[in-house]
Amino acid sequence: MSVVILFAIILAVVFVIAFVSSRRFGPLALALAAGSMLAEFWTEWLSIVIGGLGVSFPGLSDKVIATIILLLSPLFLLLLGGPKYYGKHEKVISALAIAILTSALLVRPLGMYMTLDGDALAVYKTLSDWWQYVVTVGLLLGLFDLFLLHNAKLPKPKKH
């Protein structure tokens, strides 16, 4: 499977789920950071377990599957509960930022485990050159959003 197609699928799924759940950016950004650490520590082990179970997806190695599972698991857990945005613009911006941060955190690990050539290699090189900056800005914005969370006003109850 092309790395570009895989990134597009992951971006679309994360965007839609983050938008529908309306969760705040800060906790989700830090969940992605935790997932990145888990992926770095446990991908080898989980890929052996996945291989032992016989689970496979065409075009994806066990290490790619393990990386995606470990990186996205904390994110999806926090999408089930937590603080929300109530404005449509906030929801769109948060979902887009989470999708971009997810793709930036997946650049290095997926590049190590996937075969790249042609256009996919050119896209990967571009993403690889910028991933550190995108992750840094994303995590700083996530921390800032957590700071704002303590001062956020909840919407007033609707009158019937």
KOLFI-724349 format. One line per 5 residues: number of its first residue (from 1); their letters; for each residue x, y, z of C-alpha. Coordinates in steps of 0.5 Angstrom, whole numbers, always signed. Example, Ala and Ser with C-alpha at 12.3 -4.5 7.8 and 13.67 -1.06 7.14 Angstrom:
BEGIN
1	as	+25,-9,+16  +27,-2,+14
***
This chain:
BEGIN
1	msvvi	+0,+0,+0  +3,+7,-2  +5,+11,+4  +1,+17,+1  -6,+13,+1
6	lfaii	-5,+10,+8  -3,+17,+11  -10,+20,+7  -14,+14,+10  -11,+16,+17
11	lavvf	-12,+23,+16  -19,+22,+14  -21,+18,+20  -18,+22,+25  -21,+28,+23
16	viafv	-28,+25,+22  -28,+22,+29  -25,+28,+32  -30,+33,+29  -36,+28,+31
21	ssrrf	-33,+27,+38  -32,+35,+39  -26,+34,+44  -22,+39,+46  -15,+39,+42
26	gplal	-10,+39,+48  -12,+33,+51  -12,+29,+45  -5,+32,+43  -2,+30,+49
31	alaag	-5,+23,+48  -2,+23,+41  +5,+24,+45  +4,+19,+49  +2,+14,+44
36	smlae	+8,+16,+40  +12,+14,+46  +9,+8,+47  +10,+6,+39  +17,+8,+40
41	fwtew	+18,+3,+46  +13,-3,+44  +13,-3,+37  +18,-9,+36  +14,-13,+41
46	lsivi	+7,-12,+39  +9,-14,+32  +11,-20,+34  +5,-21,+38  +1,-19,+31
51	gglgv	+5,-24,+27  +4,-30,+32  -4,-29,+32  -3,-29,+24  -7,-22,+23
56	sfpgl	-5,-19,+17  -7,-13,+12  -4,-13,+5  +1,-9,+4  +2,-7,+11
61	sdkvi	+8,-10,+15  +7,-12,+22  +11,-7,+25  +7,-2,+21  +0,-4,+24
66	atiil	+3,-5,+31  +6,+3,+30  -1,+5,+28  -5,+1,+34  +0,+4,+39
71	llspl	+0,+11,+37  -7,+12,+36  -10,+8,+42  -9,+13,+47  -12,+18,+42
76	fllll	-18,+14,+41  -19,+12,+49  -19,+20,+50  -24,+21,+44  -29,+17,+48
81	ggpky	-29,+22,+54  -27,+29,+56  -28,+36,+55  -31,+38,+49  -32,+44,+44
86	ygkhe	-39,+47,+43  -37,+52,+37  -37,+49,+30  -31,+53,+28  -27,+50,+34
91	kvisa	-29,+43,+33  -27,+44,+25  -20,+47,+28  -19,+42,+33  -20,+36,+28
96	laiai	-16,+39,+23  -10,+40,+28  -11,+33,+31  -11,+30,+24  -4,+34,+22
101	ltsal	-1,+32,+29  -3,+25,+28  +0,+25,+21  +7,+28,+23  +8,+23,+29
106	lvrpl	+7,+18,+24  +12,+20,+19  +18,+17,+22  +16,+11,+24  +12,+9,+18
111	gmymt	+18,+11,+14  +22,+6,+17  +18,+0,+16  +15,+2,+9  +18,+1,+2
116	ldgda	+18,+8,-1  +19,+10,-8  +17,+15,-14  +12,+20,-11  +11,+17,-5
121	lavyk	+19,+18,-3  +18,+25,-5  +12,+26,-1  +16,+23,+5  +22,+27,+4
126	tlsdw	+18,+33,+5  +14,+31,+11  +20,+28,+14  +24,+35,+13  +18,+38,+17
131	wqyvv	+15,+33,+22  +19,+36,+28  +17,+43,+27  +9,+41,+26  +10,+36,+32
136	tvgll	+13,+42,+37  +8,+47,+35  +2,+42,+36  +4,+40,+43  +5,+47,+45
141	lglfd	-2,+49,+42  -4,+43,+46  -1,+45,+52  -4,+52,+51  -11,+49,+50
146	lfllh	-10,+45,+57  -9,+52,+60  -15,+55,+57  -19,+49,+59  -19,+51,+66
151	naklp	-21,+58,+64  -27,+56,+59  -34,+58,+60  -39,+52,+59  -45,+54,+55
156	kpkkh	-51,+56,+59  -57,+51,+59  -62,+52,+54  -69,+54,+56  -74,+50,+53
***
